[in-house]
């Protein structure tokens, strides 16, 4: 299990490196197409600025999009005690707790690090799960915090969005303005064509990498959560109940879907293709968890 954790973390950092290379490549080809080297430097600086913004405000943005509200200890006592006990066991600071008023059972974690983390659950989750099942879900989310998934996934979201914005700007500019390079320059023509291909494919590549990271992280958090509670069946049973509810969340968004423990977009075109699913199949996750016992 520990070997798999190390392997997944290493692969995730490599994928993040690929994103940076894609951004650098996009900036270079855009600057070449318009014969303006300044575009490349502006793209890199802007990407760093966006990453800094995401680092400091990602949790607030996600909570706002999800319409989550702070959970009081008096109203959600069981949720508080479960989170406190598991946080102590995991050696993590107590995260802030938020609740979304939604009948769909689901949960996610966000924040920039373990000292500024948030665990958010829906009212539907609290109504449908027994305490051992709730412990499994909270352990899963605490594992995301302990494994530093929350910061990595926020950075990936920003990079995917940035790649899409650059690509869209370039394609629109090319359509309305045309190229500024000499069409007789064969070398320049080849580079321009390569750049166009890269820019057209980059949003697709970026999205696929985001989905791949999300899937790896879910498997890792399942394993870490089961290790934390010493009771894999709790999370397996919770995932069964979550999957049985086939209606989407009212505040479901493609921008934040990968953060949840299970896909919140059921019934919103989330099943077009297994390749474009933000989560691994729940049946496979349950099978793995029950194989741990």
Secondary structure as GFF3:
##gff-version 3
##sequence-region A 1 293
A	DSSP	alpha_helix	2	33	.	.	.	ID=ss1
A	DSSP	alpha_helix	38	66	.	.	.	ID=ss2
A	DSSP	beta_strand	69	70	.	.	.	ID=ss3
A	DSSP	alpha_helix	77	90	.	.	.	ID=ss4
A	DSSP	beta_strand	96	100	.	.	.	ID=ss5
A	DSSP	beta_strand	107	111	.	.	.	ID=ss6
A	DSSP	three_ten_helix	114	116	.	.	.	ID=ss7
A	DSSP	beta_strand	117	122	.	.	.	ID=ss8
A	DSSP	alpha_helix	123	128	.	.	.	ID=ss9
A	DSSP	alpha_helix	131	146	.	.	.	ID=ss10
A	DSSP	alpha_helix	149	177	.	.	.	ID=ss11
A	DSSP	alpha_helix	186	229	.	.	.	ID=ss12
A	DSSP	alpha_helix	232	244	.	.	.	ID=ss13
A	DSSP	three_ten_helix	257	259	.	.	.	ID=ss14
A	DSSP	three_ten_helix	274	276	.	.	.	ID=ss15
A	DSSP	alpha_helix	282	290	.	.	.	ID=ss16
###
